[in-house]
Amino acid sequence: MKITVIGAGAVGATTADNLVRRNVAEEIILLDIKEGVAEGKAQDMMQTSALLGFDSKVIGVTNDYEKTANSTVAVITSGIPRKPGMTREELIGTNAGIVKSVVENLLKYSPNIIILVVSNPMDTMAYLALKASGIPKNRIIGMGGALDSARFKYQICNKLNASANDINAVVVGGHGDTTMIPLIEHATWNSIPITNFLTKSEQDEIIKRTMIGGATLTALIGTSAWYAPGAAAAAMVESIVRDQNRLFTASVYLEGEYGQKDISIGVPVIINKKGWDRIIPLNLSEHEQELFIKSADAVRNMNKVLSDEGII
């Protein structure tokens, strides 16, 4: 089995590293447009095999999509971050061009591939990947909700001094500081509502810290995070390849679910060999439903750039 990771930057390389350490596939293709970068990082990873005991192979290539042929899953991490002075339209326009080209090239050599989108703005790029490709909706998945939910669990664990393995918590909505919705009232500590252990102010603090989680890391290290995003992407790929039926929040295309249509946005889904298999309904409170509608409106506003710019 073959997995392809597009983009050998920090997130892409970390995704590949997580996959190879867990022997998720026999072969992992790491592709980048910059000469030598993917090849160098692949060699570096392979030189750890004798130390870590894995048998998977990582192969780095420079912009050669033929090497990705017959991949089961592809992870798209390529794109640029928003730079000072850059408008939202410029960011979306640039990254949309990149993602659209990547999708076309992947499908040329792997027509049955499942695509996991990490590139930002993630919900809009997942929507674009679906619209541009025309493939079944279950084969396009946006990663963001899995990462946001992991960050939510981290904040809960810190406050409760609990093990992350004992916490169940999800974030729905758009993948953004102002659009994500940490569902604090649905979170549990080994099936016990965490609200039993936390004051309202402590709950509010957890929600706030979760929502600015990405921005906090950028301020601390001067760039976007990569360890947790790479781990989130790898975990989702593993659930697909090994048909694990794991429950993740992911950005998927809705056709009436959660009261929304024609949008890719974060909701709980089952991930298995089909890609995303089914959407899991949640009983949202009136306030949570209002937040979800507001989040969907913000994502649609972002998506509008795609049509305004003639991208789709």
One Martini backbone bead per residue (centre of mass of N, CA, C, O) as a GRO file, in nm:
protein
  312
    1MET     BB    1   0.098   0.034   0.018
    2LYS     BB    2   0.019   0.383  -0.062
    3ILE     BB    3   0.140   0.706   0.046
    4THR     BB    4   0.077   1.060   0.011
    5VAL     BB    5   0.281   1.360   0.055
    6ILE     BB    6   0.213   1.702   0.016
    7GLY     BB    7   0.468   1.843   0.134
    8ALA     BB    8   0.798   1.907   0.305
    9GLY     BB    9   0.735   2.043   0.539
   10ALA     BB   10   0.667   2.034   0.863
   11VAL     BB   11   0.390   1.889   0.835
   12GLY     BB   12   0.455   1.678   0.617
   13ALA     BB   13   0.701   1.547   0.757
   14THR     BB   14   0.549   1.470   1.019
   15THR     BB   15   0.347   1.288   0.889
   16ALA     BB   16   0.549   1.087   0.767
   17ASP     BB   17   0.687   1.013   1.035
   18ASN     BB   18   0.438   0.894   1.174
   19LEU     BB   19   0.378   0.674   0.961
   20VAL     BB   20   0.653   0.523   0.964
   21ARG     BB   21   0.663   0.451   1.271
   22ARG     BB   22   0.369   0.281   1.228
   23ASN     BB   23   0.349   0.113   0.967
   24VAL     BB   24   0.103   0.197   0.765
   25ALA     BB   25   0.300   0.160   0.511
   26GLU     BB   26   0.519   0.055   0.273
   27GLU     BB   27   0.470   0.345   0.121
   28ILE     BB   28   0.610   0.683   0.117
   29ILE     BB   29   0.533   0.981  -0.045
   30LEU     BB   30   0.745   1.271  -0.077
   31LEU     BB   31   0.633   1.588  -0.200
   32ASP     BB   32   0.807   1.855  -0.381
   33ILE     BB   33   0.908   2.153  -0.555
   34LYS     BB   34   1.174   2.148  -0.408
   35GLU     BB   35   1.481   2.072  -0.463
   36GLY     BB   36   1.568   1.800  -0.235
   37VAL     BB   37   1.385   1.810   0.018
   38ALA     BB   38   1.237   1.535   0.015
   39GLU     BB   39   1.487   1.361  -0.014
   40GLY     BB   40   1.629   1.447   0.248
   41LYS     BB   41   1.401   1.378   0.452
   42ALA     BB   42   1.374   1.081   0.375
   43GLN     BB   43   1.661   0.996   0.451
   44ASP     BB   44   1.647   1.080   0.745
   45MET     BB   45   1.420   0.887   0.823
   46MET     BB   46   1.554   0.616   0.724
   47GLN     BB   47   1.797   0.648   0.939
   48THR     BB   48   1.587   0.548   1.182
   49SER     BB   49   1.507   0.246   1.141
   50ALA     BB   50   1.730   0.103   1.321
   51LEU     BB   51   1.620   0.257   1.586
   52LEU     BB   52   1.284   0.209   1.553
   53GLY     BB   53   1.177  -0.052   1.374
   54PHE     BB   54   1.101   0.001   1.075
   55ASP     BB   55   0.974  -0.091   0.723
   56SER     BB   56   0.911   0.149   0.594
   57LYS     BB   57   0.904   0.368   0.307
   58VAL     BB   58   1.073   0.670   0.213
   59ILE     BB   59   1.002   0.883  -0.074
   60GLY     BB   60   1.163   1.135  -0.244
   61VAL     BB   61   1.018   1.404  -0.450
   62THR     BB   62   1.023   1.621  -0.744
   63ASN     BB   63   0.733   1.683  -0.896
   64ASP     BB   64   0.652   1.353  -0.927
   65TYR     BB   65   0.346   1.205  -0.982
   66GLU     BB   66   0.410   0.920  -1.088
   67LYS     BB   67   0.510   0.817  -0.799
   68THR     BB   68   0.194   0.821  -0.685
   69ALA     BB   69   0.088   0.580  -0.799
   70ASN     BB   70  -0.159   0.405  -0.635
   71SER     BB   71  -0.278   0.563  -0.413
   72THR     BB   72  -0.485   0.565  -0.133
   73VAL     BB   73  -0.352   0.826   0.006
   74ALA     BB   74  -0.368   1.189   0.049
   75VAL     BB   75  -0.170   1.465   0.169
   76ILE     BB   76  -0.241   1.817   0.188
   77THR     BB   77   0.010   2.085   0.272
   78SER     BB   78   0.018   2.285   0.061
   79GLY     BB   79   0.127   2.624   0.083
   80ILE     BB   80   0.058   2.947   0.217
   81PRO     BB   81   0.092   3.182   0.433
   82ARG     BB   82  -0.007   3.459   0.574
   83LYS     BB   83   0.094   3.778   0.498
   84PRO     BB   84   0.182   4.079   0.530
   85GLY     BB   85  -0.076   4.250   0.346
   86MET     BB   86  -0.250   4.009   0.289
   87THR     BB   87  -0.521   3.906   0.150
   88ARG     BB   88  -0.764   3.679   0.146
   89GLU     BB   89  -0.781   3.657  -0.163
   90GLU     BB   90  -0.480   3.598  -0.209
   91LEU     BB   91  -0.457   3.343  -0.041
   92ILE     BB   92  -0.677   3.178  -0.178
   93GLY     BB   93  -0.577   3.202  -0.468
   94THR     BB   94  -0.305   3.064  -0.426
   95ASN     BB   95  -0.397   2.797  -0.278
   96ALA     BB   96  -0.606   2.709  -0.487
   97GLY     BB   97  -0.410   2.661  -0.718
   98ILE     BB   98  -0.248   2.444  -0.575
   99VAL     BB   99  -0.472   2.241  -0.493
  100LYS     BB  100  -0.594   2.196  -0.773
  101SER     BB  101  -0.334   2.082  -0.902
  102VAL     BB  102  -0.289   1.847  -0.708
  103VAL     BB  103  -0.552   1.696  -0.754
  104GLU     BB  104  -0.518   1.648  -1.057
  105ASN     BB  105  -0.249   1.485  -1.033
  106LEU     BB  106  -0.345   1.261  -0.849
  107LEU     BB  107  -0.587   1.154  -1.032
  108LYS     BB  108  -0.416   1.071  -1.277
  109TYR     BB  109  -0.272   0.822  -1.092
  110SER     BB  110  -0.529   0.814  -0.858
  111PRO     BB  111  -0.864   0.776  -0.899
  112ASN     BB  112  -0.921   0.631  -0.588
  113ILE     BB  113  -0.849   0.847  -0.402
  114ILE     BB  114  -0.788   0.978  -0.080
  115ILE     BB  115  -0.839   1.313   0.058
  116LEU     BB  116  -0.632   1.513   0.273
  117VAL     BB  117  -0.686   1.833   0.407
  118VAL     BB  118  -0.459   2.104   0.535
  119SER     BB  119  -0.479   2.342   0.387
  120ASN     BB  120  -0.511   2.691   0.378
  121PRO     BB  121  -0.822   2.732   0.410
  122MET     BB  122  -0.948   2.432   0.488
  123ASP     BB  123  -1.253   2.435   0.422
  124THR     BB  124  -1.216   2.566   0.140
  125MET     BB  125  -1.017   2.349   0.026
  126ALA     BB  126  -1.213   2.110   0.054
  127TYR     BB  127  -1.433   2.228  -0.127
  128LEU     BB  128  -1.257   2.258  -0.377
  129ALA     BB  129  -1.168   1.962  -0.411
  130LEU     BB  130  -1.453   1.864  -0.471
  131LYS     BB  131  -1.539   2.054  -0.707
  132ALA     BB  132  -1.280   1.999  -0.893
  133SER     BB  133  -1.304   1.673  -0.905
  134GLY     BB  134  -1.594   1.503  -0.870
  135ILE     BB  135  -1.578   1.326  -0.639
  136PRO     BB  136  -1.670   1.165  -0.389
  137LYS     BB  137  -1.730   1.305  -0.078
  138ASN     BB  138  -1.586   1.071   0.104
  139ARG     BB  139  -1.283   1.152  -0.039
  140ILE     BB  140  -1.311   1.430   0.127
  141ILE     BB  141  -1.089   1.568   0.384
  142GLY     BB  142  -1.076   1.770   0.666
  143MET     BB  143  -0.855   1.806   0.945
  144GLY     BB  144  -0.900   2.039   1.171
  145GLY     BB  145  -1.088   1.909   1.400
  146ALA     BB  146  -0.877   1.713   1.515
  147LEU     BB  147  -0.687   1.931   1.618
  148ASP     BB  148  -0.884   2.100   1.790
  149SER     BB  149  -0.962   1.862   1.977
  150ALA     BB  150  -0.677   1.815   2.090
  151ARG     BB  151  -0.654   2.100   2.215
  152PHE     BB  152  -0.895   2.074   2.400
  153LYS     BB  153  -0.790   1.833   2.568
  154TYR     BB  154  -0.539   1.975   2.672
  155GLN     BB  155  -0.687   2.194   2.837
  156ILE     BB  156  -0.844   2.001   3.017
  157CYS     BB  157  -0.606   1.844   3.138
  158ASN     BB  158  -0.470   2.086   3.274
  159LYS     BB  159  -0.712   2.157   3.463
  160LEU     BB  160  -0.756   1.845   3.581
  161ASN     BB  161  -0.512   1.656   3.585
  162ALA     BB  162  -0.535   1.463   3.329
  163SER     BB  163  -0.575   1.218   3.107
  164ALA     BB  164  -0.610   1.209   2.768
  165ASN     BB  165  -0.737   0.913   2.761
  166ASP     BB  166  -1.004   1.021   2.944
  167ILE     BB  167  -1.083   1.222   2.711
  168ASN     BB  168  -1.388   1.364   2.573
  169ALA     BB  169  -1.369   1.587   2.284
  170VAL     BB  170  -1.523   1.847   2.077
  171VAL     BB  171  -1.483   2.024   1.764
  172VAL     BB  172  -1.669   2.247   1.576
  173GLY     BB  173  -1.665   2.377   1.270
  174GLY     BB  174  -1.449   2.594   1.190
  175HIS     BB  175  -1.099   2.645   1.103
  176GLY     BB  176  -1.083   2.886   1.350
  177ASP     BB  177  -1.064   3.124   1.593
  178THR     BB  178  -1.386   3.222   1.524
  179THR     BB  179  -1.531   2.924   1.425
  180MET     BB  180  -1.488   2.750   1.650
  181ILE     BB  181  -1.654   2.479   1.864
  182PRO     BB  182  -1.633   2.411   2.186
  183LEU     BB  183  -1.793   2.132   2.350
  184ILE     BB  184  -1.816   2.143   2.681
  185GLU     BB  185  -2.100   1.990   2.744
  186HIS     BB  186  -1.980   1.711   2.594
  187ALA     BB  187  -1.759   1.666   2.784
  188THR     BB  188  -1.547   1.394   2.917
  189TRP     BB  189  -1.459   1.190   3.215
  190ASN     BB  190  -1.519   0.895   3.192
  191SER     BB  191  -1.840   0.990   3.129
  192ILE     BB  192  -1.800   1.251   3.288
  193PRO     BB  193  -1.880   1.556   3.314
  194ILE     BB  194  -1.669   1.829   3.327
  195THR     BB  195  -1.874   2.030   3.461
  196ASN     BB  196  -1.848   1.891   3.748
  197PHE     BB  197  -1.530   2.023   3.786
  198LEU     BB  198  -1.616   2.312   3.669
  199THR     BB  199  -1.627   2.624   3.633
  200LYS     BB  200  -1.735   2.867   3.433
  201SER     BB  201  -1.460   3.014   3.410
  202GLU     BB  202  -1.299   2.758   3.334
  203GLN     BB  203  -1.452   2.694   3.078
  204ASP     BB  204  -1.399   2.963   2.932
  205GLU     BB  205  -1.091   2.933   2.931
  206ILE     BB  206  -1.075   2.678   2.759
  207ILE     BB  207  -1.212   2.789   2.511
  208LYS     BB  208  -1.020   3.025   2.458
  209ARG     BB  209  -0.752   2.858   2.439
  210THR     BB  210  -0.844   2.686   2.202
  211MET     BB  211  -0.905   2.916   1.988
  212ILE     BB  212  -0.585   3.027   2.036
  213GLY     BB  213  -0.380   2.796   1.987
  214GLY     BB  214  -0.238   2.869   1.719
  215ALA     BB  215  -0.159   3.165   1.792
  216THR     BB  216   0.014   3.097   2.037
  217LEU     BB  217   0.232   2.936   1.883
  218THR     BB  218   0.315   3.154   1.684
  219ALA     BB  219   0.414   3.352   1.908
  220LEU     BB  220   0.632   3.156   2.032
  221ILE     BB  221   0.778   3.037   1.738
  222GLY     BB  222   0.706   3.212   1.461
  223THR     BB  223   0.508   2.974   1.371
  224SER     BB  224   0.357   2.717   1.274
  225ALA     BB  225   0.251   2.430   1.356
  226TRP     BB  226   0.337   2.048   1.345
  227TYR     BB  227   0.300   1.812   1.539
  228ALA     BB  228  -0.013   1.800   1.568
  229PRO     BB  229  -0.094   1.810   1.269
  230GLY     BB  230   0.067   1.556   1.187
  231ALA     BB  231  -0.075   1.363   1.386
  232ALA     BB  232  -0.364   1.403   1.285
  233ALA     BB  233  -0.321   1.312   0.994
  234ALA     BB  234  -0.207   1.028   1.059
  235ALA     BB  235  -0.454   0.920   1.217
  236MET     BB  236  -0.651   0.937   0.977
  237VAL     BB  237  -0.497   0.758   0.783
  238GLU     BB  238  -0.493   0.505   0.961
  239SER     BB  239  -0.806   0.470   0.967
  240ILE     BB  240  -0.824   0.413   0.668
  241VAL     BB  241  -0.615   0.182   0.615
  242ARG     BB  242  -0.729   0.008   0.888
  243ASP     BB  243  -1.032   0.033   0.933
  244GLN     BB  244  -1.117   0.172   1.237
  245ASN     BB  245  -1.365   0.361   1.295
  246ARG     BB  246  -1.303   0.649   1.372
  247LEU     BB  247  -1.369   0.939   1.567
  248PHE     BB  248  -1.396   1.252   1.401
  249THR     BB  249  -1.329   1.571   1.332
  250ALA     BB  250  -1.448   1.694   1.010
  251SER     BB  251  -1.429   1.828   0.688
  252VAL     BB  252  -1.744   1.806   0.533
  253TYR     BB  253  -2.001   1.744   0.316
  254LEU     BB  254  -2.312   1.902   0.320
  255GLU     BB  255  -2.681   1.776   0.290
  256GLY     BB  256  -2.844   1.888   0.579
  257GLU     BB  257  -2.666   1.860   0.792
  258TYR     BB  258  -2.701   2.070   1.051
  259GLY     BB  259  -2.863   2.266   0.842
  260GLN     BB  260  -2.661   2.215   0.590
  261LYS     BB  261  -2.541   2.333   0.264
  262ASP     BB  262  -2.287   2.355   0.056
  263ILE     BB  263  -2.053   2.249   0.273
  264SER     BB  264  -1.741   2.257   0.448
  265ILE     BB  265  -1.740   2.116   0.782
  266GLY     BB  266  -1.714   2.056   1.119
  267VAL     BB  267  -1.779   1.712   1.203
  268PRO     BB  268  -1.876   1.416   1.311
  269VAL     BB  269  -1.690   1.120   1.203
  270ILE     BB  270  -1.635   0.828   1.022
  271ILE     BB  271  -1.320   0.658   0.976
  272ASN     BB  272  -1.232   0.474   0.676
  273LYS     BB  273  -1.187   0.307   0.375
  274LYS     BB  274  -1.398   0.527   0.247
  275GLY     BB  275  -1.320   0.754   0.451
  276TRP     BB  276  -1.604   0.892   0.499
  277ASP     BB  277  -1.898   0.741   0.616
  278ARG     BB  278  -2.036   0.908   0.870
  279ILE     BB  279  -2.254   1.116   1.033
  280ILE     BB  280  -2.269   1.252   1.360
  281PRO     BB  281  -2.508   1.335   1.568
  282LEU     BB  282  -2.594   1.627   1.759
  283ASN     BB  283  -2.724   1.776   2.055
  284LEU     BB  284  -2.779   2.092   2.022
  285SER     BB  285  -2.801   2.374   2.146
  286GLU     BB  286  -2.918   2.676   2.082
  287HIS     BB  287  -2.640   2.811   2.111
  288GLU     BB  288  -2.476   2.610   1.937
  289GLN     BB  289  -2.643   2.650   1.680
  290GLU     BB  290  -2.579   2.948   1.645
  291LEU     BB  291  -2.272   2.909   1.618
  292PHE     BB  292  -2.283   2.726   1.367
  293ILE     BB  293  -2.416   2.925   1.177
  294LYS     BB  294  -2.197   3.142   1.201
  295SER     BB  295  -1.967   2.964   1.098
  296ALA     BB  296  -2.089   2.895   0.821
  297ASP     BB  297  -2.104   3.187   0.719
  298ALA     BB  298  -1.794   3.233   0.725
  299VAL     BB  299  -1.720   3.008   0.528
  300ARG     BB  300  -1.892   3.108   0.290
  301ASN     BB  301  -1.744   3.377   0.261
  302MET     BB  302  -1.482   3.238   0.180
  303ASN     BB  303  -1.593   3.072  -0.066
  304LYS     BB  304  -1.677   3.317  -0.247
  305VAL     BB  305  -1.398   3.369  -0.368
  306LEU     BB  306  -1.398   3.137  -0.571
  307SER     BB  307  -1.621   3.266  -0.753
  308ASP     BB  308  -1.521   3.557  -0.780
  309GLU     BB  309  -1.234   3.439  -0.911
  310GLY     BB  310  -1.302   3.178  -1.096
  311ILE     BB  311  -1.224   2.887  -0.969
  312ILE     BB  312  -1.553   2.768  -0.969
   0.00000   0.00000   0.00000
